[in-house]
Amino acid sequence: MSTTHTDRLRALLEPLATQAGLDLEDVRVTKAGNRRQVQIDVDTDEGVDMDAVAEFSRVVGEALDASDVMGEEPYLLEVGSPGAERPLALPRHWHRAEGRLAAIHLVDGGELVARVLAADEDGALVEVQPVKGRGRPKERRLEYTEVARARVQVEFNRKDDDDLLDEEDGGDDGAQ
């Protein structure tokens, strides 16, 4: 059975990520001049901090140097997180996106913008935003089989629920 270069990399990296308490989200290898660029994305339910990324990068570098997976050609290693507009491809991604806005492209060709309210192994409960701000948001259950692709959206002007409550009660945070 033939395996791709990325498959061999994943086979090497997956146990290292698990041992570090991380989920291996993506592995990409691209040509960059006379070397290859190896980009690895890791994440956890709580997100990843820079110390965890640095430590995992060190471990991966040692493992790559000790193996023959990269061959003799030089490579540049980059380890990071999926980023603010991360794709929602697995149930754990949807769970991590609870409370966030997502652009969702459906298998039937439809598109919607919705806030992820809850997620389980089969689908997600979302709050579909009204078109052009008309009407009220509506809850909808989406099975993952209905979703062609989805991506978290960055929100610059979102007010947190606590901020909204503070404004409604005149800014009193309950402190006496």
DAHUSUL-V52522 format. One line per field, one symbol per residue. ss: DSSP state (a for helix, b for strand, c for the rest). A space follows every 10 residues. Layout:
# DAHUSUL-V52522
ss: ???
This chain:
# DAHUSUL-V52522
ss: ccccaaaaaa aaaaaaaaac ccbbbbbbbb bbccbbbbbb bbbcccccca aaaaaaaaaa aaaaaacccc ccccbbbbbb ccccccbccc aaaaaacccc bbbbbbcccc bbbbbbbbbc ccbbbbbbcc aaaccccbbb bbbaaabbbb bbcccccccc aaaaaaaacc cccccc
